[in-house]
């Protein structure tokens, strides 16, 4: 469940970064994303080690963690020409993704 929350959150952040066109938006997102992914990776890695998953499961989880943000960035770049980040639909979809991710992460912290 933790992996699902992290994956959904990483894709959302990647789309935001890929769809951004302003350097004033991109620079802080890259800085935040770097530290965010570092600490999420350490936390997720600790959970995976403690859970004692088999090597194949561990490799699959590590793969999905490592590709979700780049996939989100690619999607963001692909839709950036037709994407208005301030449109009501975009804000609702992003809010739903963020809420679902946050809910899963809060659930896992209990």
N, CA, C and O atoms as a GROMACS GRO file, in nm:
protein
  440
    1UNK      N    1   0.084  -0.119   0.000
    1UNK     CA    2   0.000   0.000   0.000
    1UNK      C    3   0.088   0.125   0.000
    1UNK      O    4   0.057   0.223  -0.068
    2UNK      N    5   0.198   0.122   0.076
    2UNK     CA    6   0.290   0.237   0.078
    2UNK      C    7   0.346   0.262  -0.062
    2UNK      O    8   0.355   0.376  -0.106
    3UNK      N    9   0.383   0.154  -0.130
    3UNK     CA   10   0.436   0.167  -0.266
    3UNK      C   11   0.334   0.234  -0.357
    3UNK      O   12   0.370   0.318  -0.439
    4UNK      N   13   0.207   0.198  -0.344
    4UNK     CA   14   0.101   0.258  -0.427
    4UNK      C   15   0.090   0.408  -0.401
    4UNK      O   16   0.077   0.486  -0.496
    5UNK      N   17   0.094   0.448  -0.276
    5UNK     CA   18   0.088   0.590  -0.243
    5UNK      C   19   0.206   0.667  -0.299
    5UNK      O   20   0.189   0.777  -0.351
    6UNK      N   21   0.323   0.610  -0.287
    6UNK     CA   22   0.443   0.676  -0.338
    6UNK      C   23   0.440   0.685  -0.490
    6UNK      O   24   0.478   0.787  -0.548
    7UNK      N   25   0.396   0.578  -0.556
    7UNK     CA   26   0.388   0.577  -0.702
    7UNK      C   27   0.291   0.684  -0.751
    7UNK      O   28   0.324   0.760  -0.842
    8UNK      N   29   0.172   0.691  -0.691
    8UNK     CA   30   0.072   0.790  -0.734
    8UNK      C   31   0.124   0.932  -0.712
    8UNK      O   32   0.106   1.019  -0.797
    9UNK      N   33   0.189   0.953  -0.600
    9UNK     CA   34   0.242   1.086  -0.568
    9UNK      C   35   0.355   1.124  -0.663
    9UNK      O   36   0.363   1.238  -0.708
   10UNK      N   37   0.442   1.029  -0.693
   10UNK     CA   38   0.555   1.056  -0.781
   10UNK      C   39   0.509   1.088  -0.923
   10UNK      O   40   0.566   1.176  -0.988
   11UNK      N   41   0.408   1.018  -0.972
   11UNK     CA   42   0.356   1.047  -1.106
   11UNK      C   43   0.296   1.187  -1.110
   11UNK      O   44   0.318   1.261  -1.205
   12UNK      N   45   0.221   1.224  -1.006
   12UNK     CA   46   0.160   1.356  -1.001
   12UNK      C   47   0.266   1.466  -1.001
   12UNK      O   48   0.254   1.565  -1.073
   13UNK      N   49   0.370   1.448  -0.922
   13UNK     CA   50   0.478   1.547  -0.918
   13UNK      C   51   0.550   1.553  -1.052
   13UNK      O   52   0.584   1.661  -1.100
   14UNK      N   53   0.571   1.436  -1.113
   14UNK     CA   54   0.636   1.433  -1.244
   14UNK      C   55   0.556   1.506  -1.350
   14UNK      O   56   0.612   1.578  -1.432
   15UNK      N   57   0.423   1.487  -1.349
   15UNK     CA   58   0.338   1.557  -1.446
   15UNK      C   59   0.347   1.708  -1.423
   15UNK      O   60   0.355   1.785  -1.519
   16UNK      N   61   0.344   1.749  -1.297
   16UNK     CA   62   0.355   1.893  -1.267
   16UNK      C   63   0.487   1.950  -1.319
   16UNK      O   64   0.490   2.058  -1.377
   17UNK      N   65   0.595   1.875  -1.299
   17UNK     CA   66   0.726   1.922  -1.345
   17UNK      C   67   0.733   1.923  -1.498
   17UNK      O   68   0.782   2.019  -1.556
   18UNK      N   69   0.684   1.818  -1.562
   18UNK     CA   70   0.690   1.810  -1.707
   18UNK      C   71   0.604   1.914  -1.777
   18UNK      O   72   0.639   1.962  -1.885
   19UNK      N   73   0.491   1.949  -1.716
   19UNK     CA   74   0.400   2.045  -1.778
   19UNK      C   75   0.440   2.189  -1.750
   19UNK      O   76   0.388   2.281  -1.813
   20UNK      N   77   0.531   2.211  -1.656
   20UNK     CA   78   0.573   2.347  -1.622
   20UNK      C   79   0.660   2.404  -1.733
   20UNK      O   80   0.744   2.335  -1.790
   21UNK      N   81   0.638   2.530  -1.762
   21UNK     CA   82   0.714   2.597  -1.868
   21UNK      C   83   0.802   2.709  -1.813
   21UNK      O   84   0.893   2.754  -1.882
   22UNK      N   85   0.775   2.753  -1.693
   22UNK     CA   86   0.848   2.865  -1.636
   22UNK      C   87   0.968   2.816  -1.555
   22UNK      O   88   0.953   2.729  -1.470
   23UNK      N   89   1.087   2.872  -1.580
   23UNK     CA   90   1.203   2.836  -1.499
   23UNK      C   91   1.183   2.865  -1.350
   23UNK      O   92   1.241   2.799  -1.264
   24UNK      N   93   1.099   2.965  -1.321
   24UNK     CA   94   1.071   2.998  -1.180
   24UNK      C   95   0.994   2.886  -1.112
   24UNK      O   96   1.000   2.872  -0.990
   25UNK      N   97   0.923   2.806  -1.189
   25UNK     CA   98   0.850   2.692  -1.134
   25UNK      C   99   0.935   2.566  -1.137
   25UNK      O  100   0.930   2.485  -1.044
   26UNK      N  101   1.014   2.550  -1.241
   26UNK     CA  102   1.090   2.427  -1.260
   26UNK      C  103   1.203   2.414  -1.158
   26UNK      O  104   1.222   2.306  -1.102
   27UNK      N  105   1.276   2.520  -1.133
   27UNK     CA  106   1.391   2.513  -1.040
   27UNK      C  107   1.350   2.465  -0.901
   27UNK      O  108   1.412   2.371  -0.850
   28UNK      N  109   1.250   2.526  -0.838
   28UNK     CA  110   1.212   2.477  -0.705
   28UNK      C  111   1.157   2.335  -0.708
   28UNK      O  112   1.178   2.258  -0.614
   29UNK      N  113   1.085   2.300  -0.815
   29UNK     CA  114   1.032   2.164  -0.824
   29UNK      C  115   1.143   2.060  -0.834
   29UNK      O  116   1.135   1.954  -0.772
   30UNK      N  117   1.247   2.090  -0.911
   30UNK     CA  118   1.359   1.997  -0.924
   30UNK      C  119   1.431   1.982  -0.790
   30UNK      O  120   1.466   1.870  -0.751
   31UNK      N  121   1.454   2.092  -0.721
   31UNK     CA  122   1.520   2.085  -0.590
   31UNK      C  123   1.436   2.006  -0.491
   31UNK      O  124   1.488   1.919  -0.421
   32UNK      N  125   1.307   2.035  -0.486
   32UNK     CA  126   1.219   1.964  -0.393
   32UNK      C  127   1.208   1.816  -0.431
   32UNK      O  128   1.208   1.729  -0.345
   33UNK      N  129   1.199   1.789  -0.560
   33UNK     CA  130   1.185   1.653  -0.607
   33UNK      C  131   1.309   1.570  -0.576
   33UNK      O  132   1.298   1.452  -0.542
   34UNK      N  133   1.426   1.629  -0.586
   34UNK     CA  134   1.549   1.557  -0.558
   34UNK      C  135   1.552   1.508  -0.413
   34UNK      O  136   1.576   1.390  -0.388
   35UNK      N  137   1.528   1.598  -0.320
   35UNK     CA  138   1.529   1.559  -0.179
   35UNK      C  139   1.410   1.470  -0.145
   35UNK      O  140   1.422   1.377  -0.065
   36UNK      N  141   1.298   1.498  -0.205
   36UNK     CA  142   1.176   1.420  -0.182
   36UNK      C  143   1.198   1.275  -0.221
   36UNK      O  144   1.168   1.184  -0.144
   37UNK      N  145   1.251   1.252  -0.341
   37UNK     CA  146   1.274   1.116  -0.388
   37UNK      C  147   1.382   1.046  -0.305
   37UNK      O  148   1.373   0.926  -0.280
   38UNK      N  149   1.483   1.121  -0.263
   38UNK     CA  150   1.588   1.063  -0.180
   38UNK      C  151   1.531   1.007  -0.051
   38UNK      O  152   1.555   0.891  -0.016
   39UNK      N  153   1.455   1.089   0.020
   39UNK     CA  154   1.404   1.045   0.149
   39UNK      C  155   1.291   0.944   0.135
   39UNK      O  156   1.278   0.854   0.219
   40UNK      N  157   1.209   0.956   0.032
   40UNK     CA  158   1.107   0.854   0.007
   40UNK      C  159   1.173   0.720  -0.026
   40UNK      O  160   1.128   0.616   0.021
   41UNK      N  161   1.278   0.724  -0.105
   41UNK     CA  162   1.349   0.601  -0.140
   41UNK      C  163   1.410   0.534  -0.018
   41UNK      O  164   1.406   0.412  -0.006
   42UNK      N  165   1.468   0.614   0.071
   42UNK     CA  166   1.525   0.556   0.193
   42UNK      C  167   1.415   0.496   0.280
   42UNK      O  168   1.432   0.387   0.336
   43UNK      N  169   1.303   0.566   0.293
   43UNK     CA  170   1.193   0.515   0.374
   43UNK      C  171   1.133   0.388   0.316
   43UNK      O  172   1.108   0.292   0.387
   44UNK      N  173   1.111   0.389   0.186
   44UNK     CA  174   1.055   0.272   0.120
   44UNK      C  175   1.153   0.155   0.124
   44UNK      O  176   1.113   0.041   0.146
   45UNK      N  177   1.281   0.184   0.104
   45UNK     CA  178   1.381   0.079   0.111
   45UNK      C  179   1.386   0.014   0.248
   45UNK      O  180   1.399  -0.108   0.259
   46UNK      N  181   1.375   0.096   0.353
   46UNK     CA  182   1.372   0.041   0.489
   46UNK      C  183   1.252  -0.049   0.511
   46UNK      O  184   1.264  -0.154   0.574
   47UNK      N  185   1.137  -0.008   0.461
   47UNK     CA  186   1.015  -0.090   0.475
   47UNK      C  187   1.029  -0.221   0.398
   47UNK      O  188   0.988  -0.326   0.447
   48UNK      N  189   1.086  -0.214   0.279
   48UNK     CA  190   1.103  -0.335   0.198
   48UNK      C  191   1.199  -0.432   0.266
   48UNK      O  192   1.174  -0.553   0.267
   49UNK      N  193   1.307  -0.380   0.322
   49UNK     CA  194   1.404  -0.466   0.390
   49UNK      C  195   1.341  -0.531   0.513
   49UNK      O  196   1.359  -0.651   0.536
   50UNK      N  197   1.268  -0.453   0.592
   50UNK     CA  198   1.204  -0.507   0.713
   50UNK      C  199   1.096  -0.609   0.680
   50UNK      O  200   1.075  -0.703   0.757
   51UNK      N  201   1.028  -0.592   0.568
   51UNK     CA  202   0.922  -0.685   0.530
   51UNK      C  203   0.977  -0.819   0.482
   51UNK      O  204   0.905  -0.919   0.483
   52UNK      N  205   1.101  -0.821   0.441
   52UNK     CA  206   1.164  -0.946   0.400
   52UNK      C  207   1.112  -1.001   0.268
   52UNK      O  208   1.095  -1.122   0.254
   53UNK      N  209   1.087  -0.915   0.172
   53UNK     CA  210   1.041  -0.960   0.041
   53UNK      C  211   1.152  -1.038  -0.029
   53UNK      O  212   1.270  -1.023   0.001
   54UNK      N  213   1.111  -1.122  -0.124
   54UNK     CA  214   1.208  -1.196  -0.205
   54UNK      C  215   1.279  -1.099  -0.299
   54UNK      O  216   1.233  -0.987  -0.321
   55UNK      N  217   1.391  -1.143  -0.354
   55UNK     CA  218   1.471  -1.057  -0.442
   55UNK      C  219   1.393  -1.007  -0.563
   55UNK      O  220   1.406  -0.892  -0.602
   56UNK      N  221   1.311  -1.095  -0.622
   56UNK     CA  222   1.234  -1.055  -0.741
   56UNK      C  223   1.134  -0.945  -0.705
   56UNK      O  224   1.121  -0.847  -0.779
   57UNK      N  225   1.064  -0.960  -0.594
   57UNK     CA  226   0.967  -0.858  -0.551
   57UNK      C  227   1.038  -0.727  -0.520
   57UNK      O  228   0.988  -0.619  -0.555
   58UNK      N  229   1.151  -0.735  -0.455
   58UNK     CA  230   1.228  -0.615  -0.422
   58UNK      C  231   1.272  -0.543  -0.549
   58UNK      O  232   1.264  -0.420  -0.557
   59UNK      N  233   1.319  -0.619  -0.647
   59UNK     CA  234   1.363  -0.558  -0.773
   59UNK      C  235   1.246  -0.492  -0.846
   59UNK      O  236   1.262  -0.385  -0.904
   60UNK      N  237   1.130  -0.555  -0.844
   60UNK     CA  238   1.012  -0.498  -0.911
   60UNK      C  239   0.971  -0.368  -0.843
   60UNK      O  240   0.942  -0.269  -0.910
   61UNK      N  241   0.969  -0.367  -0.710
   61UNK     CA  242   0.932  -0.245  -0.637
   61UNK      C  243   1.032  -0.133  -0.661
   61UNK      O  244   0.994  -0.018  -0.680
   62UNK      N  245   1.161  -0.167  -0.660
   62UNK     CA  246   1.264  -0.066  -0.686
   62UNK      C  247   1.250  -0.011  -0.828
   62UNK      O  248   1.268   0.108  -0.851
   63UNK      N  249   1.219  -0.099  -0.923
   63UNK     CA  250   1.201  -0.054  -1.061
   63UNK      C  251   1.085   0.044  -1.071
   63UNK      O  252   1.099   0.151  -1.131
   64UNK      N  253   0.970   0.010  -1.014
   64UNK     CA  254   0.855   0.099  -1.022
   64UNK      C  255   0.881   0.231  -0.952
   64UNK      O  256   0.838   0.336  -1.000
   65UNK      N  257   0.950   0.228  -0.839
   65UNK     CA  258   0.982   0.353  -0.770
   65UNK      C  259   1.072   0.440  -0.857
   65UNK      O  260   1.056   0.562  -0.862
   66UNK      N  261   1.167   0.378  -0.926
   66UNK     CA  262   1.264   0.457  -1.002
   66UNK      C  263   1.210   0.510  -1.135
   66UNK      O  264   1.265   0.606  -1.189
   67UNK      N  265   1.104   0.451  -1.189
   67UNK     CA  266   1.054   0.497  -1.319
   67UNK      C  267   0.929   0.584  -1.311
   67UNK      O  268   0.891   0.645  -1.411
   68UNK      N  269   0.863   0.591  -1.196
   68UNK     CA  270   0.735   0.663  -1.192
   68UNK      C  271   0.750   0.812  -1.215
   68UNK      O  272   0.673   0.870  -1.291
   69UNK      N  273   0.847   0.876  -1.153
   69UNK     CA  274   0.864   1.020  -1.173
   69UNK      C  275   0.907   1.051  -1.316
   69UNK      O  276   0.851   1.143  -1.376
   70UNK      N  277   1.004   0.980  -1.374
   70UNK     CA  278   1.038   1.008  -1.514
   70UNK      C  279   0.919   0.984  -1.609
   70UNK      O  280   0.904   1.057  -1.707
   71UNK      N  281   0.837   0.884  -1.582
   71UNK     CA  282   0.718   0.862  -1.665
   71UNK      C  283   0.623   0.980  -1.650
   71UNK      O  284   0.568   1.028  -1.749
   72UNK      N  285   0.604   1.028  -1.527
   72UNK     CA  286   0.520   1.145  -1.504
   72UNK      C  287   0.572   1.267  -1.576
   72UNK      O  288   0.495   1.345  -1.632
   73UNK      N  289   0.704   1.286  -1.574
   73UNK     CA  290   0.765   1.400  -1.645
   73UNK      C  291   0.740   1.387  -1.795
   73UNK      O  292   0.706   1.486  -1.861
   74UNK      N  293   0.756   1.266  -1.850
   74UNK     CA  294   0.731   1.245  -1.993
   74UNK      C  295   0.586   1.274  -2.028
   74UNK      O  296   0.558   1.335  -2.131
   75UNK      N  297   0.493   1.230  -1.944
   75UNK     CA  298   0.351   1.259  -1.968
   75UNK      C  299   0.327   1.409  -1.961
   75UNK      O  300   0.254   1.464  -2.044
   76UNK      N  301   0.387   1.476  -1.863
   76UNK     CA  302   0.372   1.620  -1.849
   76UNK      C  303   0.424   1.695  -1.970
   76UNK      O  304   0.361   1.791  -2.016
   77UNK      N  305   0.539   1.653  -2.022
   77UNK     CA  306   0.594   1.716  -2.142
   77UNK      C  307   0.502   1.691  -2.262
   77UNK      O  308   0.479   1.781  -2.343
   78UNK      N  309   0.448   1.569  -2.272
   78UNK     CA  310   0.361   1.535  -2.384
   78UNK      C  311   0.231   1.616  -2.382
   78UNK      O  312   0.181   1.654  -2.488
   79UNK      N  313   0.178   1.642  -2.264
   79UNK     CA  314   0.050   1.714  -2.258
   79UNK      C  315   0.067   1.864  -2.236
   79UNK      O  316  -0.033   1.936  -2.228
   80UNK      N  317   0.190   1.911  -2.226
   80UNK     CA  318   0.212   2.052  -2.192
   80UNK      C  319   0.153   2.149  -2.295
   80UNK      O  320   0.116   2.261  -2.260
   81UNK      N  321   0.145   2.107  -2.420
   81UNK     CA  322   0.090   2.198  -2.521
   81UNK      C  323  -0.062   2.212  -2.507
   81UNK      O  324  -0.117   2.317  -2.540
   82UNK      N  325  -0.128   2.108  -2.458
   82UNK     CA  326  -0.274   2.113  -2.445
   82UNK      C  327  -0.318   2.127  -2.299
   82UNK      O  328  -0.438   2.125  -2.270
   83UNK      N  329  -0.223   2.140  -2.210
   83UNK     CA  330  -0.251   2.138  -2.066
   83UNK      C  331  -0.250   2.279  -2.011
   83UNK      O  332  -0.152   2.352  -2.028
   84UNK      N  333  -0.357   2.316  -1.946
   84UNK     CA  334  -0.362   2.445  -1.876
   84UNK      C  335  -0.364   2.413  -1.727
   84UNK      O  336  -0.466   2.369  -1.674
   85UNK      N  337  -0.252   2.436  -1.661
   85UNK     CA  338  -0.240   2.395  -1.521
   85UNK      C  339  -0.334   2.470  -1.428
   85UNK      O  340  -0.351   2.431  -1.313
   86UNK      N  341  -0.396   2.577  -1.474
   86UNK     CA  342  -0.490   2.653  -1.392
   86UNK      C  343  -0.636   2.625  -1.426
   86UNK      O  344  -0.725   2.687  -1.369
   87UNK      N  345  -0.661   2.531  -1.518
   87UNK     CA  346  -0.799   2.500  -1.553
   87UNK      C  347  -0.864   2.422  -1.439
   87UNK      O  348  -0.796   2.350  -1.366
   88UNK      N  349  -0.995   2.436  -1.422
   88UNK     CA  350  -1.063   2.364  -1.314
   88UNK      C  351  -1.045   2.212  -1.322
   88UNK      O  352  -1.028   2.147  -1.220
   89UNK      N  353  -1.049   2.156  -1.443
   89UNK     CA  354  -1.033   2.011  -1.457
   89UNK      C  355  -0.895   1.967  -1.412
   89UNK      O  356  -0.883   1.868  -1.339
   90UNK      N  357  -0.791   2.038  -1.453
   90UNK     CA  358  -0.655   2.002  -1.413
   90UNK      C  359  -0.638   2.013  -1.262
   90UNK      O  360  -0.575   1.927  -1.201
   91UNK      N  361  -0.693   2.117  -1.203
   91UNK     CA  362  -0.681   2.135  -1.058
   91UNK      C  363  -0.756   2.026  -0.982
   91UNK      O  364  -0.708   1.979  -0.879
   92UNK      N  365  -0.873   1.986  -1.031
   92UNK     CA  366  -0.950   1.880  -0.965
   92UNK      C  367  -0.877   1.747  -0.975
   92UNK      O  368  -0.866   1.675  -0.875
   93UNK      N  369  -0.827   1.714  -1.093
   93UNK     CA  370  -0.755   1.587  -1.111
   93UNK      C  371  -0.630   1.584  -1.024
   93UNK      O  372  -0.603   1.484  -0.957
   94UNK      N  373  -0.553   1.691  -1.025
   94UNK     CA  374  -0.433   1.697  -0.942
   94UNK      C  375  -0.468   1.688  -0.794
   94UNK      O  376  -0.399   1.621  -0.717
   95UNK      N  377  -0.574   1.756  -0.754
   95UNK     CA  378  -0.618   1.750  -0.615
   95UNK      C  379  -0.660   1.610  -0.574
   95UNK      O  380  -0.629   1.566  -0.463
   96UNK      N  381  -0.731   1.539  -0.662
   96UNK     CA  382  -0.772   1.402  -0.632
   96UNK      C  383  -0.651   1.309  -0.619
   96UNK      O  384  -0.645   1.227  -0.527
   97UNK      N  385  -0.555   1.322  -0.711
   97UNK     CA  386  -0.433   1.241  -0.701
   97UNK      C  387  -0.357   1.272  -0.572
   97UNK      O  388  -0.314   1.180  -0.502
   98UNK      N  389  -0.342   1.399  -0.541
   98UNK     CA  390  -0.271   1.437  -0.419
   98UNK      C  391  -0.344   1.387  -0.294
   98UNK      O  392  -0.281   1.339  -0.200
   99UNK      N  393  -0.477   1.398  -0.294
   99UNK     CA  394  -0.555   1.354  -0.178
   99UNK      C  395  -0.544   1.202  -0.160
   99UNK      O  396  -0.528   1.154  -0.047
  100UNK      N  397  -0.552   1.128  -0.270
  100UNK     CA  398  -0.540   0.982  -0.261
  100UNK      C  399  -0.401   0.943  -0.212
  100UNK      O  400  -0.387   0.855  -0.127
  101UNK      N  401  -0.298   1.008  -0.265
  101UNK     CA  402  -0.161   0.979  -0.222
  101UNK      C  403  -0.142   1.012  -0.075
  101UNK      O  404  -0.084   0.934   0.000
  102UNK      N  405  -0.190   1.128  -0.034
  102UNK     CA  406  -0.175   1.170   0.106
  102UNK      C  407  -0.252   1.076   0.198
  102UNK      O  408  -0.203   1.040   0.305
  103UNK      N  409  -0.371   1.036   0.157
  103UNK     CA  410  -0.449   0.943   0.239
  103UNK      C  411  -0.378   0.811   0.258
  103UNK      O  412  -0.376   0.757   0.369
  104UNK      N  413  -0.321   0.758   0.151
  104UNK     CA  414  -0.248   0.632   0.162
  104UNK      C  415  -0.126   0.648   0.250
  104UNK      O  416  -0.097   0.562   0.333
  105UNK      N  417  -0.053   0.758   0.234
  105UNK     CA  418   0.067   0.780   0.315
  105UNK      C  419   0.032   0.800   0.462
  105UNK      O  420   0.104   0.752   0.549
  106UNK      N  421  -0.078   0.869   0.491
  106UNK     CA  422  -0.121   0.886   0.631
  106UNK      C  423  -0.163   0.751   0.688
  106UNK      O  424  -0.129   0.719   0.802
  107UNK      N  425  -0.237   0.673   0.611
  107UNK     CA  426  -0.279   0.540   0.655
  107UNK      C  427  -0.158   0.454   0.690
  107UNK      O  428  -0.158   0.384   0.791
  108UNK      N  429  -0.054   0.460   0.606
  108UNK     CA  430   0.065   0.379   0.631
  108UNK      C  431   0.143   0.427   0.753
  108UNK      O  432   0.216   0.349   0.814
  109UNK      N  433   0.128   0.553   0.790
  109UNK     CA  434   0.204   0.603   0.905
  109UNK      C  435   0.138   0.567   1.038
  109UNK      O  436   0.201   0.580   1.143
  110UNK      N  437   0.014   0.521   1.034
  110UNK     CA  438  -0.056   0.488   1.158
  110UNK      C  439  -0.010   0.359   1.215
  110UNK      O  440  -0.059   0.317   1.319
   0.00000   0.00000   0.00000
